[in-house]
Amino acid sequence: MVEAIQIINELKSFSNKKKAINLAGFFKTGKGEYGEGDQFLGVTVPIQRSIAKKYGKIASKKTIVDLLNSPIHECRLTAVFMLCQQFNDQKKNGKEKESVDLYLKNINRINNWDLVDSSAHIIIGQWLEDKDRNILYKFANTKSLWKNRIAIIATLHFIKKNDIVDILKLSKIMLTHQHDLIHKATGWMLREAWKRKPTEVEKFISIYATSMPRTMLRYAIERMDIKKRSVFMHMKPSSKTSIK
């Protein structure tokens, strides 16, 4: 068994003040920004992953929750890495719901884009593969930026299984979203879907290109050939672009 304080102290031993300052700016921790109040030690992700791997198998639920409740970003991300590890281990014997429940109970602590992107497809996506996915639509329609992003990123697991139904439905919901972090995530997932089912995704984009936030569209078409990208970027509105 390992206590959260032991992991926190090990993370602090790798702290770097200059890097911490840079990360605070990168993750928008200023007043009114999406990461307002988040604190950083300046520990690199590879070190966090190494620590998570070291303690993941012996960390209790309490230890993970204590880390998730920390104001320090690296503590929460390390906890997320450990929880993903435990989920995958539990999946081997059908006990992964324990990690899913812990994740959902503490979902408000999955509160920056890297925490979401490191976990949503692994825990929520895998869990929902053969289940009702209504929770994704609940998340997509809340006012929580991070639940919105969890809904989108969770679909990466489905997309890898050549199932793009949900990302197309969720993308339609996100067409009117105001935040670029959702525009980027949605465009990214559409791009991943396009790699597997280009015809279906291009049909979707052709209908909604003029309704999409420009960032979402650019991310979605990034890997297409230059002529096709140009066509989508310069499409003019038509009756087909209604988002109702």
N, C-alpha and C positions, 0 to 999 in steps of 0.2 A: 504494500500500500504506500502511496505517496501523497503528501499534503500539498495543497496549492502553494503555500508559502515557499516550499522547497523549489518548485518549478519557477515561481516568480523570482526567487533569488538567483537561480541559474540563468534566467533570461537577463536579469540586471547585470550579471557578470560579463555579458557581451554587449552592454549598452555603448552607444556612441552618440555623444551630444550633437555633433555636427549633422550626422545622419538623421537624428531625431528631429532637428529643426527643419531639415529638408522634407522629411516625411509629413510633418505637421502641415506644411504648405501644400504638398502634393495631394493629401487627403482632405483638404479644404476644412480645416478646423477652426477657422475664424468665426466671429460672431455672425450669425445668420446663414452660415454655409452648412452644407449637408453633414459635415463631420464636426460640427461645433462642439468644443469641449473635449474631444478625443485627445488622449495623451500618448506619447511615443517614447520608447527607450532607444530607438535606433538600431534594433536587432534585425539582421537580414532574414529573409524568408527561409533560405536553406538551413540556417541555424535553428529557426523555430520548428521546421519539419523534423530536424534531427532530434531535438528535445522531445517533440511529440511522439516520435517513433520509440524513443528510449523509455517513455513513461506511459504510453498509450494503453498497453495491456494491463497495467496495474493501477491505473487511475480510477478512482471510484466516481460515482455520479456526483457526489458532493464536491470532489476536487474539481471536476469539470465545470460544475455550476459556479463554484467560487471563482474560477478563472474567468468565466463568462461575465460575472458581475464586476470584474475589475474595470476601472476607468482606463487602464493601459491597453492600448490596441493590440500589442503583441501577445498579451496574456489571453485575450479573447480569440485571436487567430490561432494560437497554439492549442487552445481548448477545442476549437473547431476541427483542427487536424486530428486531434486525439479522438474526437467523437466520430469522425469519418472512419478512422481506423477501427474503432470498436464496432461501428455499424457493419463494416465488411466482414469482421471476424464473427459477429453474431449471425450474420446472414447464412453462414455455413451450417448453423444448427437451428435456423428458424426463429432466432430470438431478437432479430433486428428491430422489432417494434419498440423495444426498450430505448434504443437510441433515437428513434423517430419521435417518441413521446417526449423525451428529454429536449430534443431540438425544438419541437413545437411549443412546449411549455416555456422555453426560454428564448423564443423567437425574437423578442424585442431586443435581445442582446446580440443578434446577428445584424449589426447595425452599421456596416460599411460595405462598399461594393466588393472588396476582396474577401471578406468573410462569407458573403453570399455566393460569390463565384467559386469559392473553394469547397462549397458544401451542398448547395441546393440540388444539383443534378445527382450527386452521390447519394444523399440521404432521401430527399423528397422524391426526386425523379425515379430512383430505383424502387423505392417503396410503392410508388403509384403505378408502376409498369403494368400490373395486372389488376388494378383497382379503379374504383370511381375517382375521377380527377376533379370533382367539383370544387375542392379546396383551392385549386389553382385559380379558379375564376373568382372565388371569394377574395383571395389575396389580390388579384388583379384589379378588383373594384373597390379596394379600401383606399384610404388616404395615406397609407404608409408607403413611403418610397421603397423601403427595403422589402416589404412583403410583395410589392409590385415586381421588384427585380427578382425575388425568389421564384415567383410564378413563371417568369420568363426563362430564367436560367435552368430551372428544373426540367424544362423540355429538352435540354441537351441530351439527356439520357434517352428519351424517346426518339429523338432525331437520329442518334447513333444506331437505333434499331429500325431505321427507315420509316418511322411513324412521325409524320409532320402535321397531322390533323390539329393538334393543340396549339402548336406555334402559329399556325395560320389564324386560328380563332383568336388567340391572345394578341397577336399582332394587330388585328383589326381593332381590338379594344384600346390598344396603346396608341393608335393614330392621333388621338387628341391629348395625349399626356404632355405635360408641360416641361418635364425635366430631361435634360440631355443624357443623364445616366440610364434612363429607360429607353431613350432613342438609340443609344449605343448598344445596349443589351439586346434589344429587339432586332436591330439591324444585324448584329453579330449572329443571332440564332437563325435569322432568315438566310444569312450567308451559308451557315452550316447546313441548313435544310436544302439549299440550292445545290450544294455539292453532291447531294444524294438524289434529289428529285428536281432537277432544273426546270423541267417543263411546267410542273405544278407551281413552283415558286415564281417563275417568270410570269405566269398567268396572273397570279395574285398581285405581283408588283405592277403589271401593266394596268390593272384595274385601279390600284390605290396609289400609284406613284405621285400623282399631283396632290394627294391628301397627306402623304407622309411628311413628317419633319425631315428636312434635308439631311440631317445627320443620320437618321435611321436609313434613309434611302442610300446614302453613300456607303454605309457599312454593308448594307444588303447586297449591293452590286459590285463591291470592291474587286472580286475575283473574276468578273465577267470580262470579255474582250472589250477593247476600247470603243468599238462601234456600238455595241449593245449598251454599254454604260451611257454613252452619249444620247442614245435614243431615250432611255429612261429618264435621264436628267433633264431633257428638254421637252418632255411630253406636255401637252396642253390639256387643261381640264375638259372633261366631256361628261355626258350623262352617266357614264359607267363608274365615275369616281366617287359616287355617294358613299358615305360611311355609315349610313343608317342600316 
